[in-house]
Amino acid sequence: MRLSVDTFAVSHAMGDVQALKAIKNAGFDCCDFSFWTFGEDKIGDNDSYAMWAKELRRLMDSIGLICNQAHAPFTITRQDYNPDMADKKYRELVRSMECAAILGAPYIVVHAVGKETDGGHEFDLHFYKDLEKWCEKFRIKVAVENIYIEDPKTGKKFSRLCSSKQQSALVRELGTDHFTALVDLGHAAILGIRPEDYLLGMDASLISGLHVHDTDFREDLHVPPYHADHNWDAIMKALAEIGYKGDLSMELCSYLHRFDRDVLPDALTFAAKIGRHLI
């Protein structure tokens, strides 16, 4: 099992090149490359986006860092969904898939955009199926993540593809040639499902990856394991019990974002030590 961490906060603090070097130097094998921080300066209206990705791939190859997964922008909503390359948000999504493939990622997380209250399942099927042609073109899979919806007025969180049954059913209906599942442990927890129970309800053959982070079962904290209330012994036993074959990919954006650039490498090293312990 390889160890990975998301690039979001590190790239924000250091820039892409120094971020990838810092992640490698901290002891991670891989990175979960985030495309949801960059916008048009990298993949939107900048036609040199592929060259940028190729330069990063050459750097990663030279330092021995693997891109084991990626995360697409999640700016598209059902209301503004427009599957046309002339649409900025859709163009960013497609280009993130292309760049992720250039970086070597076998799959990229793309958030669902439907809502359960208005026929969201059928809409998501249509939304994801539209991406099949890009999966084939770029030779990459789309990972369906268990997510939730938060009411902006009340802060109340609602289930959205956040049960093992829902997530598995959607991936099976989409087909595993172009789609896979990614389980976010924190998203399960804040909707009242113990992460270990969520994992035990999954078929490991459907899961390619994880978002590993800790929560207080109330907020999406994105802090390292042992910093909140998850039972990490139970979680790791559940992964072993279902026969999970993927990597341990930590998503620590909120935690790493707290540190100044000079301290950030130490925070990464500490997080990597926790990850190795779990493995």
Buried (B, 14 or more C-beta within 10 A) or exposed (E): EBBBBBBBBBBBBBEBEBBBBBBBBBBBBBBBBBBBBBBEEBBBEBEEBEEBBBBBBEBBEEEEBBBBBBBBBBBBEBEEBEEEEEBBBBBBBBBBBBBBBBBBBBBBBBBBBBBBEEEBBEBBBEBBBEBBEBBEEBEBBBBBBBBBBBEEEEEEBEBBBBBBEBBBEBBEEBEEEBBBBBBBBBBBBBBEBBBBEBBBBBEBEBBBBBBBBBBBBEBBBBBBBEBBEBEBEBBBBBBEEBEBEBBBBBBBBBBBBEBEEEEBBEBBBBBBEBBEEBE
